[in-house]
Amino acid sequence: MSSPAVPAVPSASRRTVLRGAALAGAAGLCASACTGGKEGGSATPTAPVDLGAKGEVPVGGARLYREQKLVVAQTAEGEYKAFSAVCTHAGCVVDKVEDGKVTCPCHGSVFDAATGKVLQGPAGAPLPSVPVKADGGKLIAGPAA
């Protein structure tokens, strides 16, 4: 007696396999880059952070403290404002501060370095404010600052 006919299962072409692998890799890159600021931590410090010499932030300018995920601006002599450097759109850490603007590398959001306000989306919320003070020539950011 003959065995029943088994329908042929089409095999995936090399192109289909490579395309699927490329898409999976791209998804993985976005998953890691787009959540860069959410590496198991808060977008704002939970303890005081010593940022170093207050002279590192120019009057009328701002500085990115990428490792601490903070942006600090000196809006007038001795007046400092700090913000989380974690983009409110997808959690990436911003990568540059130029001409008073803070830019996120993941999707192009732009924020005002002195206020944290959104200047260009896709972010819809401003950067969270973080307490900051000058203490003995140093900048301290975070709670009790």
C-alpha positions in Angstrom: 0.0 0.0 0.0 1.3 3.5 -0.8 1.7 6.2 1.9 -0.5 9.2 1.8 0.8 12.2 -0.2 2.5 14.8 2.0 2.0 18.3 0.7 5.2 20.0 -0.2 6.3 22.8 2.2 7.9 25.6 0.3 11.4 26.4 1.7 12.3 29.9 2.5 14.5 31.6 -0.1 17.9 32.9 0.9 16.6 36.4 0.4 13.6 35.8 2.8 16.0 34.5 5.5 18.4 37.4 5.1 15.6 39.9 5.1 14.2 38.4 8.3 17.6 38.4 10.0 18.1 42.1 9.0 14.8 43.1 10.4 15.4 41.3 13.7 18.8 43.0 14.0 17.3 46.4 13.4 14.6 45.8 16.0 17.3 44.8 18.5 19.3 47.9 17.8 16.3 50.1 18.3 15.4 48.3 21.4 18.8 49.0 23.0 19.2 52.5 21.6 15.7 53.7 22.1 15.7 52.7 25.7 19.2 53.9 26.4 18.1 56.1 29.2 16.0 53.5 30.9 18.8 51.2 31.9 17.1 50.1 35.1 17.3 53.5 36.6 15.4 56.7 37.2 15.5 59.6 34.7 16.5 61.8 37.6 19.0 61.3 40.4 17.8 59.6 43.6 20.8 60.9 45.6 23.0 64.0 45.4 25.5 63.9 42.5 28.7 65.9 42.6 29.2 67.3 39.1 32.6 69.0 39.7 33.6 72.6 39.4 30.9 75.1 38.8 33.2 76.9 36.4 32.7 74.1 33.9 29.2 75.6 33.0 29.6 78.9 31.2 27.3 81.9 32.0 24.6 81.8 29.4 25.5 78.3 28.3 25.0 74.7 29.3 26.9 71.5 29.7 25.9 67.8 29.2 27.0 65.4 32.0 26.3 62.3 30.0 27.5 59.8 32.6 25.2 61.3 35.2 22.4 61.8 32.6 22.1 65.5 33.4 22.2 68.8 31.6 23.1 72.0 33.6 22.7 75.5 32.4 23.9 78.7 34.0 21.2 81.2 33.0 22.9 84.1 34.8 26.0 84.5 37.0 25.6 82.0 39.8 22.1 80.9 38.7 22.0 77.2 37.7 19.2 75.0 36.3 19.5 71.3 35.8 17.4 68.8 33.8 17.4 65.1 33.2 19.3 64.3 30.0 16.9 61.4 29.3 14.6 62.2 26.4 11.0 62.1 27.3 10.1 60.5 24.0 11.8 57.1 24.1 14.2 57.3 26.9 17.5 57.9 25.0 20.2 59.9 26.6 20.7 63.2 24.7 24.1 63.5 23.1 24.9 67.2 22.6 24.3 70.7 23.8 24.9 73.4 21.2 23.7 77.0 20.9 21.4 76.6 23.9 19.7 73.5 22.5 19.8 69.9 23.7 19.5 67.3 21.0 18.4 63.6 21.2 20.2 61.3 18.8 17.5 58.7 18.5 14.5 60.5 17.0 15.7 64.2 16.7 13.9 65.8 19.6 15.3 69.2 20.6 15.0 70.9 24.0 15.8 74.3 25.3 18.9 73.9 27.6 17.8 76.8 29.9 14.2 75.6 30.4 14.0 72.0 29.4 11.0 72.8 27.1 10.5 70.9 23.9 11.6 72.9 20.8 11.1 70.1 18.3 9.3 66.8 18.6 8.6 63.9 18.6 9.0 64.5 22.4 5.9 66.0 23.8 7.0 66.6 27.4 9.8 68.8 28.6 13.0 67.4 30.3 12.3 66.9 34.0 13.8 69.5 36.2 16.4 68.5 38.8 17.4 70.5 41.8 21.0 71.9 41.5 23.1 74.2 43.7 26.7 75.6 43.8 28.3 74.5 47.0 31.9 75.4 47.8 32.8 75.8 44.1 31.2 72.6 43.1 27.8 71.8 41.5 25.6 69.3 43.3 22.5 68.0 41.6 19.7 65.8 42.8 17.6 65.5 46.0 18.6 67.9 48.8 20.7 70.0 46.4 
